[in-house]
Amino acid sequence: MKVLLLKKNGNTFTVEGGADSAILRLGEPVFVPEPADEWVSCICPAIVIDLLGTHIPEASARRHYSRGTLLHLTVPATNGESPVPPLFIDRAVAPGDRVSLEELGAPIRVTRSSLDSSHADTLCGPGLTLALADKAVAFVSRYMTLKTGDIIAFSDYAIPLGAPVLDTRVTACAADNKCLDIKIK
């Protein structure tokens, strides 16, 4: 399974990172290397590929995905180029449960709360447009074969969380359906 992080760049995309082994299993805690302030995290909407394909036309892209998810991404905090491409870092991607495309298109709500108190803050971001997802599938499939289970994430729709705060819980909801629930250790 591959995970690709895309950013819209005019009428095309830039691949900001990718990985094939850095994914945590559902429910696993996110362990942030010390010092935690040298890392940043965000919640990113993503689509999950259901059907093998290469050179997929944009008009047929929707046949190749029917579900989405929200991902928690952890990457080095750098002022310039990262020494390692984002998502190549082991255990950098924490996926959530799968949701329908309709839910993924709704606004995303992220709540961070301390594990030892009632303090919580909530952030909101836009839902993913399926037209953009169709374009992304067509773009990526020109360069690589998309396989069942591959994930394409969209940094343009990411909700930045800043430096990870240890001993917190991060939950993310798409259309009020809790999709992601992780602990940061």
C-alpha positions as CSV (number, residue, x, y, z in Angstrom):
1,M,0.0,0.0,0.0
2,K,1.3,3.4,-1.0
3,V,0.4,6.8,0.6
4,L,1.0,9.9,-1.6
5,L,0.7,13.5,-0.3
6,L,-0.4,15.9,-3.1
7,K,-0.6,19.6,-3.3
8,K,-2.5,21.4,-6.1
9,N,-0.1,23.4,-8.3
10,G,-2.1,25.3,-10.9
11,N,-3.8,22.8,-13.1
12,T,-1.6,19.9,-12.0
13,F,-0.2,18.5,-8.7
14,T,3.1,18.4,-6.9
15,V,3.9,15.2,-4.9
16,E,5.0,16.4,-1.5
17,G,5.8,13.0,-0.2
18,G,5.0,9.3,-0.3
19,A,5.6,6.1,1.5
20,D,4.8,2.4,1.4
21,S,5.8,1.3,4.9
22,A,5.3,4.3,7.3
23,I,1.7,3.7,8.1
24,L,0.5,2.9,11.6
25,R,-2.3,0.4,12.1
26,L,-5.7,1.7,13.2
27,G,-5.8,2.6,16.9
28,E,-2.0,2.6,17.4
29,P,-0.7,5.5,19.4
30,V,1.5,8.1,17.6
31,F,4.9,8.2,19.3
32,V,6.6,11.5,18.5
33,P,10.4,11.5,18.7
34,E,12.0,13.9,21.2
35,P,12.1,16.8,21.2
36,A,8.5,17.1,20.1
37,D,8.9,20.8,19.0
38,E,11.0,19.6,16.1
39,W,7.9,18.0,14.5
40,V,4.6,19.3,13.1
41,S,1.4,17.4,12.5
42,C,-1.8,17.9,10.6
43,I,-5.0,16.1,9.7
44,C,-5.4,15.5,6.0
45,P,-8.4,14.2,4.0
46,A,-7.5,11.3,1.6
47,I,-9.1,8.9,-0.8
48,V,-8.6,5.2,-0.8
49,I,-8.1,3.3,-4.1
50,D,-10.5,0.4,-4.6
51,L,-9.6,-0.8,-8.1
52,L,-6.3,-1.4,-9.8
53,G,-5.6,1.1,-12.6
54,T,-3.0,2.9,-14.7
55,H,-3.5,5.9,-17.1
56,I,-7.0,6.4,-15.7
57,P,-9.0,9.2,-17.5
58,E,-10.4,11.8,-15.2
59,A,-13.9,11.0,-16.4
60,S,-13.5,7.4,-15.1
61,A,-11.6,8.1,-11.9
62,R,-14.6,7.7,-9.6
63,R,-14.8,4.0,-10.5
64,H,-11.4,3.6,-8.8
65,Y,-12.3,5.0,-5.4
66,S,-15.5,5.0,-3.3
67,R,-14.2,5.7,0.2
68,G,-12.1,8.2,2.0
69,T,-10.4,8.6,5.3
70,L,-8.7,11.3,7.5
71,L,-5.0,10.9,8.2
72,H,-2.8,12.3,11.0
73,L,0.6,13.1,9.4
74,T,3.8,13.9,11.4
75,V,6.7,15.5,9.6
76,P,9.9,17.3,10.6
77,A,9.5,21.0,11.3
78,T,12.0,22.7,9.0
79,N,12.3,26.2,7.7
80,G,13.5,24.9,4.3
81,E,13.9,21.5,2.6
82,S,13.3,18.5,4.9
83,P,16.3,16.2,5.0
84,V,13.9,13.3,4.4
85,P,10.8,13.6,2.1
86,P,7.6,13.8,4.1
87,L,6.0,10.5,4.8
88,F,9.2,8.5,4.2
89,I,9.7,8.7,8.0
90,D,8.7,5.5,9.8
91,R,5.3,5.6,11.5
92,A,4.5,9.1,10.1
93,V,1.0,8.3,9.0
94,A,-1.9,7.4,11.3
95,P,-5.0,6.5,9.2
96,G,-8.6,6.8,10.4
97,D,-11.6,4.6,9.7
98,R,-13.0,4.7,6.1
99,V,-15.9,7.1,5.4
100,S,-18.1,7.6,2.4
101,L,-17.2,10.2,-0.2
102,E,-20.2,12.3,0.9
103,E,-18.9,12.4,4.4
104,L,-15.4,13.3,3.2
105,G,-16.9,16.2,1.2
106,A,-18.4,17.7,4.4
107,P,-16.4,20.1,6.6
108,I,-13.8,18.4,8.8
109,R,-13.7,19.0,12.5
110,V,-10.6,18.2,14.6
111,T,-10.5,18.3,18.4
112,R,-7.4,18.0,20.5
113,S,-7.8,17.2,24.2
114,S,-5.4,16.5,27.0
115,L,-5.5,13.0,28.4
116,D,-5.3,14.2,32.0
117,S,-7.7,17.2,32.0
118,S,-10.8,18.5,30.3
119,H,-9.0,21.1,28.2
120,A,-9.9,20.8,24.5
121,D,-9.7,22.9,21.4
122,T,-11.5,22.4,18.1
123,L,-10.3,23.3,14.6
124,C,-12.3,23.2,11.4
125,G,-11.4,22.8,7.7
126,P,-13.1,22.3,4.4
127,G,-14.2,19.0,3.0
128,L,-12.5,17.5,-0.1
129,T,-14.0,18.2,-3.5
130,L,-14.5,15.1,-5.5
131,A,-13.6,17.0,-8.7
132,L,-10.1,17.5,-7.2
133,A,-9.9,13.9,-6.2
134,D,-10.8,12.8,-9.8
135,K,-8.0,15.0,-11.2
136,A,-5.6,13.6,-8.6
137,V,-6.3,10.0,-9.6
138,A,-5.9,10.8,-13.3
139,F,-2.6,12.6,-12.5
140,V,-1.0,10.0,-10.3
141,S,-2.1,7.1,-12.5
142,R,-0.1,8.5,-15.4
143,Y,3.1,7.8,-13.4
144,M,2.3,4.7,-11.4
145,T,-0.1,1.9,-11.1
146,L,-2.7,2.6,-8.4
147,K,-3.5,-0.6,-6.4
148,T,-6.3,-1.5,-4.1
149,G,-5.6,0.1,-0.7
150,D,-3.4,2.9,-2.0
151,I,-4.1,6.3,-0.4
152,I,-3.9,9.8,-2.0
153,A,-3.9,12.6,0.6
154,F,-4.5,16.3,-0.1
155,S,-2.3,18.8,1.7
156,D,-4.3,21.8,0.3
157,Y,-7.2,20.6,2.6
158,A,-5.0,19.8,5.6
159,I,-5.8,21.2,9.1
160,P,-2.4,22.2,10.6
161,L,-2.0,21.2,14.3
162,G,1.5,22.6,14.9
163,A,4.0,20.8,17.1
164,P,2.5,17.6,18.6
165,V,1.5,17.9,22.2
166,L,2.4,14.8,24.1
167,D,-0.3,13.1,26.1
168,T,-3.1,14.4,24.0
169,R,-5.9,12.8,22.1
170,V,-6.7,13.9,18.6
171,T,-10.1,13.1,17.1
172,A,-11.3,14.1,13.6
173,C,-14.8,14.0,12.3
174,A,-16.1,14.1,8.7
175,A,-19.8,15.1,8.6
176,D,-20.0,14.6,12.4
177,N,-18.9,10.9,12.0
178,K,-15.8,10.3,14.1
179,C,-13.2,8.9,11.7
180,L,-9.9,9.3,13.5
181,D,-9.1,8.9,17.1
182,I,-5.5,8.7,18.2
183,K,-3.3,9.3,21.2
184,I,-0.1,11.2,20.9
185,K,2.6,9.8,23.2
